[in-house]
């Protein structure tokens, strides 16, 4: 009995926090999605599937697909940049690795908004990048780097890249070096060892980092607003507008529920892949 009480004391606060700030709000969103918007906003408690039918309209589906494409590109670029960085850190001397990890985490010492506004300073027509390129004579007029898809992807990659580096580094640091040594002793080249040994064994970290970046990017609304200038609508912006501008909470709830469903499917797929990978290792 004492063991059960101790377990409840340890687990209870965390479960209570999750229930209060995640499960209950998600439940409210689920319920609201089946009702209708009131004449002057608010909710009319009339059961209907109209919100989901409306969400499947080509206009909103196109926004969802655009958001998925941007999130996918962000994830791909983050992986391309993160894996070499994580690999280099894992191969560095043990005493230096904490320093490199500290440098990776350093951007999180500043606020997300401040980091995003910094990119506005860098990317605008009179910003540091354009002025530097003009000063070097590489361009004759400022490049349109801001308020477009390029700026949005750049901001998302910058803000979420550390998560991918840490996830991949965690997999690499747990990798037994004797496995790679055995591969090389059997005659495999460094490239073959990486492609057939290191890369497959670090797939859980790659999957975790990819899902993390994709999920955060597809629902982001701050970066498209600031770096996109509101010219490119993502699903996060659409949901934000439905709740705070249009006051159509039922439709916003239906869109949120669809987005949560996509995220849950991705997380479920990741869990299956990780379990399969762990089973194969055993």
C-alpha positions as CSV (number, residue, x, y, z in Angstrom):
1,X,0.0,0.0,0.0
2,X,2.8,2.3,0.8
3,X,4.4,1.7,-2.6
4,X,1.1,2.6,-4.3
5,X,0.9,5.8,-2.3
6,X,4.4,6.7,-3.2
7,X,3.8,6.0,-6.9
8,X,0.6,8.1,-6.8
9,X,2.5,10.9,-5.1
10,X,5.2,10.9,-7.7
11,X,3.0,10.4,-10.8
12,X,-0.1,12.3,-9.6
13,X,1.2,15.9,-10.1
14,X,2.4,15.2,-13.6
15,X,-0.7,13.4,-14.7
16,X,-2.9,16.1,-13.1
17,X,-0.9,18.8,-15.0
18,X,-1.4,16.9,-18.3
19,X,-5.1,16.4,-17.6
20,X,-5.7,20.0,-16.7
21,X,-3.8,21.7,-19.5
22,X,-3.8,19.1,-22.3
23,X,-6.5,16.4,-22.0
24,X,-9.3,18.7,-20.8
25,X,-8.7,21.4,-23.4
26,X,-8.4,18.8,-26.2
27,X,-11.7,17.3,-24.9
28,X,-13.4,20.8,-25.1
29,X,-12.1,21.3,-28.6
30,X,-13.4,17.9,-29.6
31,X,-16.9,18.7,-28.2
32,X,-17.0,22.2,-29.8
33,X,-16.1,20.9,-33.2
34,X,-19.5,19.2,-33.5
35,X,-21.5,22.4,-32.8
36,X,-22.3,25.6,-34.8
37,X,-21.2,29.1,-34.6
38,X,-23.6,31.6,-33.1
39,X,-25.0,34.5,-35.1
40,X,-22.7,37.0,-33.2
41,X,-20.0,34.5,-32.4
42,X,-20.0,32.1,-29.6
43,X,-21.5,28.6,-29.9
44,X,-24.9,27.3,-30.8
45,X,-25.3,23.8,-29.3
46,X,-26.7,22.3,-32.4
47,X,-25.0,19.0,-33.3
48,X,-23.6,19.0,-36.8
49,X,-20.8,17.7,-39.0
50,X,-20.8,20.9,-41.1
51,X,-17.5,22.1,-39.7
52,X,-15.6,19.0,-40.9
53,X,-17.3,19.2,-44.3
54,X,-16.2,22.8,-44.5
55,X,-12.7,21.9,-43.5
56,X,-12.5,19.6,-46.5
57,X,-13.2,22.5,-48.9
58,X,-10.4,22.8,-51.5
59,X,-9.5,26.3,-50.1
60,X,-8.7,24.9,-46.6
61,X,-7.2,21.7,-47.9
62,X,-4.8,23.8,-50.0
63,X,-3.8,25.7,-46.9
64,X,-3.2,22.4,-45.0
65,X,-1.2,21.0,-47.9
66,X,0.9,24.2,-48.2
67,X,1.5,24.0,-44.4
68,X,2.6,20.3,-44.8
69,X,4.9,21.2,-47.7
70,X,6.6,24.0,-45.7
71,X,6.9,21.8,-42.6
72,X,8.3,19.0,-44.7
73,X,10.9,21.3,-46.4
74,X,11.8,22.7,-42.9
75,X,12.3,19.1,-41.6
76,X,14.4,18.0,-44.5
77,X,16.7,21.1,-44.3
78,X,17.0,20.7,-40.6
79,X,18.0,17.1,-40.9
80,X,20.6,17.9,-43.6
81,X,22.1,20.5,-41.3
82,X,21.7,18.7,-38.0
83,X,23.1,15.2,-38.8
84,X,26.7,16.4,-39.6
85,X,26.6,18.7,-36.6
86,X,25.5,16.0,-34.3
87,X,28.0,13.5,-35.8
88,X,30.8,16.0,-35.3
89,X,29.9,16.6,-31.7
90,X,29.6,12.9,-31.0
91,X,33.1,12.3,-32.5
92,X,34.7,15.2,-30.6
93,X,36.7,14.6,-27.4
94,X,34.5,13.9,-24.5
95,X,35.6,16.9,-22.5
96,X,34.6,19.2,-25.4
97,X,31.2,17.8,-26.1
98,X,29.4,19.7,-23.3
99,X,30.8,23.0,-24.7
100,X,29.5,22.2,-28.2
101,X,26.1,21.2,-26.8
102,X,26.0,24.4,-24.8
103,X,26.6,26.3,-28.1
104,X,23.7,24.4,-29.7
105,X,21.4,25.4,-26.9
106,X,22.6,29.0,-26.6
107,X,19.8,30.4,-28.9
108,X,17.2,29.2,-26.4
109,X,18.6,31.7,-23.9
110,X,16.7,34.4,-25.8
111,X,12.9,34.6,-26.5
112,X,11.4,33.0,-29.6
113,X,10.0,36.4,-30.7
114,X,13.3,38.1,-30.3
115,X,15.0,35.4,-32.4
116,X,12.4,35.8,-35.1
117,X,12.6,39.6,-35.1
118,X,16.3,39.3,-35.5
119,X,15.8,37.5,-38.8
120,X,13.7,40.5,-40.0
121,X,16.7,42.7,-39.4
122,X,18.9,40.3,-41.3
123,X,16.6,39.6,-44.3
124,X,15.0,42.9,-45.1
125,X,16.1,44.9,-48.1
126,X,18.3,47.2,-46.0
127,X,19.4,44.3,-43.8
128,X,22.8,42.9,-43.0
129,X,22.7,40.2,-45.7
130,X,21.7,42.4,-48.6
131,X,24.1,45.2,-47.5
132,X,26.9,42.7,-47.3
133,X,26.2,41.2,-50.7
134,X,26.0,44.7,-52.2
135,X,29.2,45.7,-50.5
136,X,31.0,42.7,-52.0
137,X,29.6,43.5,-55.4
138,X,27.8,40.2,-55.7
139,X,24.4,41.8,-56.3
140,X,23.3,45.1,-57.9
141,X,20.0,45.4,-56.0
142,X,18.6,44.0,-52.8
143,X,17.3,40.4,-52.9
144,X,13.6,39.7,-51.9
145,X,14.6,37.6,-48.8
146,X,11.8,38.7,-46.5
147,X,8.0,38.2,-46.5
148,X,8.0,35.0,-48.5
149,X,8.2,31.3,-48.1
150,X,12.0,31.4,-48.0
151,X,11.9,33.6,-44.9
152,X,9.4,31.4,-43.2
153,X,11.4,28.2,-43.8
154,X,14.6,30.0,-42.7
155,X,13.0,31.1,-39.4
156,X,11.5,27.7,-38.7
157,X,14.8,25.9,-39.4
158,X,16.8,28.2,-37.2
159,X,14.4,28.0,-34.3
160,X,13.9,24.2,-34.4
161,X,17.4,23.0,-35.5
162,X,18.8,22.5,-32.0
163,X,16.0,20.0,-31.2
164,X,17.1,17.8,-34.2
165,X,20.8,18.1,-33.3
166,X,20.1,17.0,-29.7
167,X,17.8,14.1,-30.8
168,X,20.4,12.7,-33.3
169,X,23.3,13.3,-30.9
170,X,21.4,11.2,-28.3
171,X,21.3,8.3,-30.7
172,X,24.9,8.7,-31.8
173,X,26.2,8.9,-28.2
174,X,24.5,5.6,-27.3
175,X,25.9,3.9,-30.4
176,X,28.6,1.3,-29.4
177,X,31.8,2.3,-31.3
178,X,32.8,-1.4,-31.4
179,X,30.0,-2.0,-34.0
180,X,31.6,0.5,-36.4
181,X,35.0,-0.9,-35.7
182,X,33.8,-4.4,-36.4
183,X,32.4,-3.2,-39.8
184,X,35.6,-1.6,-40.8
185,X,37.6,-4.7,-39.6
186,X,35.5,-6.8,-42.0
187,X,36.6,-4.6,-44.9
188,X,33.8,-2.1,-45.2
189,X,34.8,1.4,-46.2
190,X,33.9,4.4,-44.0
191,X,31.0,5.4,-46.3
192,X,29.6,1.8,-46.3
193,X,29.9,1.6,-42.5
194,X,28.0,4.9,-42.2
195,X,25.3,4.0,-44.7
196,X,24.8,0.4,-43.5
197,X,25.6,0.6,-39.8
198,X,25.6,4.1,-38.3
199,X,22.7,5.6,-40.2
200,X,20.2,2.7,-39.6
201,X,21.1,2.5,-35.9
202,X,20.5,6.2,-35.5
203,X,17.1,6.2,-37.2
204,X,15.2,6.5,-33.9
205,X,16.9,9.9,-33.3
206,X,16.3,11.0,-36.8
207,X,12.6,10.0,-36.6
208,X,12.2,11.8,-33.2
209,X,13.9,15.0,-34.5
210,X,11.9,14.9,-37.7
211,X,8.5,14.4,-36.0
212,X,9.4,17.1,-33.5
213,X,10.2,19.7,-36.2
214,X,7.4,18.8,-38.5
215,X,4.7,18.9,-35.7
216,X,6.0,22.3,-34.4
217,X,6.3,23.8,-37.9
218,X,3.0,22.8,-39.3
219,X,1.1,24.4,-36.4
220,X,3.3,27.5,-36.2
221,X,1.6,30.8,-36.7
222,X,4.1,33.4,-35.3
223,X,6.8,32.8,-37.9
224,X,4.5,33.0,-40.9
225,X,3.0,36.2,-39.5
226,X,6.3,37.9,-38.8
227,X,8.6,36.6,-41.6
228,X,5.9,35.9,-44.1
229,X,4.3,39.3,-43.5
230,X,0.8,37.6,-43.5
231,X,1.1,36.9,-47.3
232,X,1.2,33.1,-46.9
233,X,-1.5,31.5,-44.8
234,X,-0.6,28.4,-42.8
235,X,-3.0,26.2,-40.9
236,X,-1.8,27.7,-37.6
237,X,-2.7,31.2,-38.8
238,X,-6.1,29.9,-40.0
239,X,-6.9,28.4,-36.6
240,X,-5.7,31.5,-34.9
241,X,-7.9,33.7,-37.0
242,X,-11.0,31.5,-36.5
243,X,-10.7,31.7,-32.7
244,X,-9.7,35.4,-32.3
245,X,-10.9,37.2,-35.5
246,X,-13.8,35.4,-37.0
247,X,-15.0,34.1,-33.5
248,X,-15.9,30.8,-35.2
249,X,-14.8,28.5,-32.4
250,X,-16.6,25.4,-33.7
251,X,-14.8,25.6,-37.1
252,X,-11.5,26.5,-35.4
253,X,-12.0,23.5,-33.1
254,X,-12.6,21.2,-36.2
255,X,-9.4,22.5,-37.8
256,X,-7.5,22.0,-34.6
257,X,-8.9,18.5,-34.2
258,X,-7.8,17.6,-37.7
259,X,-4.3,19.0,-37.0
260,X,-4.1,17.1,-33.7
261,X,-5.1,13.9,-35.6
262,X,-2.3,14.4,-38.1
263,X,0.2,14.9,-35.2
264,X,-1.1,11.9,-33.3
265,X,-0.7,9.7,-36.5
266,X,2.9,10.9,-36.9
267,X,3.7,10.3,-33.2
268,X,2.1,6.8,-33.4
269,X,4.1,6.0,-36.5
270,X,7.3,7.1,-34.8
271,X,6.5,4.9,-31.8
272,X,6.0,1.9,-34.0
273,X,9.2,2.6,-35.9
274,X,11.2,3.0,-32.6
275,X,9.7,-0.2,-31.1
276,X,10.5,-2.1,-34.3
277,X,14.0,-0.8,-34.3
278,X,14.6,-1.8,-30.7
279,X,13.1,-5.2,-31.4
280,X,15.5,-5.8,-34.3
281,X,18.4,-4.8,-32.1
282,X,17.4,-7.3,-29.5
